[in-house]
Amino acid sequence: MKIHFSASSHDQALERLDTLVRLYGQSDLDDADYIVPLGGDGHMLHVLHDTMDRGLPVFGMNCGGVGFLTIITPALNCQNGFRPRKQRRSILCG
């Protein structure tokens, strides 16, 4: 499993990036099987917009204040790990 992590500039996101890269490694975006944005909804939307043509699963981790779009919240411990699974999602175009 090759994961590309992308963190916002917030301290909590950068700390989680460091932990997750130590645990799982960091794959180049071109080689990744999954994309994991770390941050708030704004960062999640930015990553989705920039990578939607790649067709890769995106698994967001909330390191922001609200986190409606992200899947995992800061209450979960990164060191417990995660096993992403593919889930079909629709993209709304307008």
Salt bridges, closest charged atoms under 4 A:
ASP18 OD2 - ARG22 NH2 3.13
ASP30 OD1 - ARG54 NH1 2.93
ASP50 OD2 - HIS46 NE2 3.05
ASP50 OD1 - HIS49 ND1 3.43
